[in-house]
Amino acid sequence: MENFSFVNPVKIIFGKGQIVSISDEIPEDARVLIVYGGGSIKKNGVYEQVSSALQGFTVYEFGGIPSNPEYSILMKAVALVKQHKINYLLAVGGGSVVDGAKFIAAAAKFVGEPWDILEKKAPVDSAIPIGVVLTLPATGSEMNGGSVVSHAAKHQKRFFVSPYVMPQFSVLDPTTTYSLPPRQIGNGIVDAFTHVMEQYATYPVNAPLQDRMAESILITLIEEGPKSLKNPTDYEVRANLMWCATMALNGMIEVGVPQDWTTHMIGHELTALHGLDHAQTLAIVLPAVLQIKAKQKHEKLLQYAERVWGIKNGSDENRIATAIAKTREFFESVGVPTHLSAYKLSFKDVESIPDRLIEQGMAQLGERQDTNKPVVIDILKACI
Amino acid sequence: MENFSFVNPVKIIFGKGQIVSISDEIPEDARVLIVYGGGSIKKNGVYEQVSSALQGFTVYEFGGIPSNPEYSILMKAVALVKQHKINYLLAVGGGSVVDGAKFIAAAAKFVGEPWDILEKKAPVDSAIPIGVVLTLPATGSEMNGGSVVSHAAKHQKRFFVSPYVMPQFSVLDPTTTYSLPPRQIGNGIVDAFTHVMEQYATYPVNAPLQDRMAESILITLIEEGPKSLKNPTDYEVRANLMWCATMALNGMIEVGVPQDWTTHMIGHELTALHGLDHAQTLAIVLPAVLQIKAKQKHEKLLQYAERVWGIKNGSDENRIATAIAKTREFFESVGVPTHLSAYKLSFKDVESIPDRLIEQGMAQLGERQDTNKPVVIDILKACI
């Protein structure tokens, strides 16, 4: 096991009927900005629950944060924050809304051009406190300090991480996910699954507990994922899915082990260039990364094959190939195609990605930093 | 899954050579009291590392905290805290030292008779901040807000839980455990294992991720425990053991599931009456609880038998009995006897326990609160 430090002070308030408790978490004299997305919360009752819980508070609203939260839109919220002296952000929505709120929270306190936080990794020294009402199990943003923001004009999608933007609390009520379209549930399953794989499918460092915890999330996603699509209002299934997605990226399974993140870095470029859903890019890239890096990930992929998919027979290469095929099948089974061609894209459409990564200082990727331009090209070819 | 809320802000700093980092965690102007046990830290180099890291700080010392930290001794430390205006406690040792520090931290700020915190569950409103350098993987106290304190004169052993006594940080350096006697390692393994069982061996509530995470810890303890006794200086094994013990009781596996704690409550009385090691009491009581409550715990014990011990054949009753026998064997294999008779105790020596529990308001115990006096008597008889 490698040395590590771990701290995660986010308070999770989980279960049906819990939205009402936000009034206990937000300071009484707070000037709150509710941040949300396309307006689904006004149709599914979540907005009403939030409004009713916040009666007596000073509340403003900012809606319209798109998936892949867009810099120019978030900056309008930053202006609103400054104008109304907002000192608490309540993100109500999925990962895009939470990520957007994190950027708003940091940008409102930032001296200089806030895009530098993302493009130049300018340090974040403070942020407006954030609370979350999560409505989509997927990104894990509700229990970490990461945020990904897009810049349409620049065709860029960049991330930043700061302890200052970790939510103070996150309410996870599985019933808020009942009305989600299947595409978003499928995307969430792929997103959570890939988060685990980025922290698991690397090389062994004798960390059996972390390995088993990662496998626990993968197996549970494989079990509960399809059920959650079949029976959208099965509370238990949605609860399990929601908790898996949070546990997949709250830092618990990454302690003391190497991490990859090649799939995410290539995936971000795919979204920046062609507007694919985040999870669609992961479903395309992850199987390709596992295939091209199978030799370097040999031992962990054998373990993955046996423990997650129950594959015990055949040659090493065979078992690994079967496990990758099963991964692909699983993503397809929850409605997320795993080939570029399914999105009407060819190698020509993605061939700029290796150089785009190099421009961002990512000439080498992966747990061993050995995924360089020729390897990324191989991965992209395997995505077709 | 049941509704829950979860928050754990303890910072974990894990790995070899990490003790030096305590100087970054403790405020520069702090008046620090180092709290420790019988003095082993002065023989194994830990004291030197701590002293060297704290050069320039204002430091006092209080040694001699015994296992099963004793109220009258802790109150001497409280006097020292007041006398020297101590505003930071650094616990250096195992669970008893950490638990002791937690009580000192709360008692020093408490108005009234501090024993009331334990006996009358008097509320704790504040506490002196605590840091930890852990030297014994066992209790999990390094990452939670619980503390157990003994009162020799009253023959009592009581606990309290407060968010105010959660450590601000805990350094876990596995090399500090190399010099531990086998008895303490064996005890630690039994303690961590039993913590998981208290949160796992109840009844199913459709919480597959929590179940698998609990099983992950159990399986890893079964694998790594014996190795840690055989090769005391195998860093990886000790690291895995240490992380298992912390994860066993940091709140992560208890979210949304019922909990038992019958074994601990009976075990505390055994220690209060006869001075047995905490883990010895758990090794005696846990198998008896599982046996007597096998019907109520039926489904989870079958799952435990199959997933943790790989027992797949035989009748339900048979598989459960085998799993309980395996649990007993495992405890014995790490050097902790599992029968009262091995400690030269008979039923007569423990027959006051049911009434002692009732006196403390624990007339009913367990995940269904159906373990009443006659059942406790049955459990004690099964302990012989």
Interface residues (C-beta under 8 A of the other chain):
Chain A: M1 E2 N3 F4 S5 F6 V7 N8 P9 V10 K11 I12 I13 F14 G15 K16 G17 Q18 N206 A207 P208 L209 Q210 R212 M213 E215 S216 I217 I219 T220 E223 E224 E236 A239 N240 W243 C244 M247 M252 V255 G256
Chain B: M1 E2 N3 F4 S5 F6 V7 N8 P9 V10 K11 I12 I13 F14 G15 K16 G17 Q18 N206 A207 P208 L209 Q210 R212 M213 E215 S216 I217 I219 T220 E223 E224 E236 A239 N240 W243 C244 M247 M252 V255 G256
